[in-house]
């Protein structure tokens, strides 16, 4: 079952955004898509076969230093 996860990173820092994408894609299995979306490009959208959205957000908050990152949707 393919899942789509959208996370608001709440940052414009390109380095932290890249780190967040790396964390999300390494935590997911069967990644089909991972990109920055939204009007300001601060939302991370990941489409994968298997992904634990809560764990990914927690890792992004801790490891990328994006404490304000929050889960927007899981489909």
Number of C-alpha atoms within 10 A of each C-alpha: 5 12 16 18 21 22 24 21 27 17 16 11 10 10 10 17 23 15 15 25 21 14 17 27 19 13 16 18 14 13 18 14 11 18 15 19 14 10 7 10 15 20 22 23 22 23 22 20 13 15 23 14 22 13 12 22 24 16 18 26 17 12 14 20 13 21 15 12 21 18 17 14 12 16 8
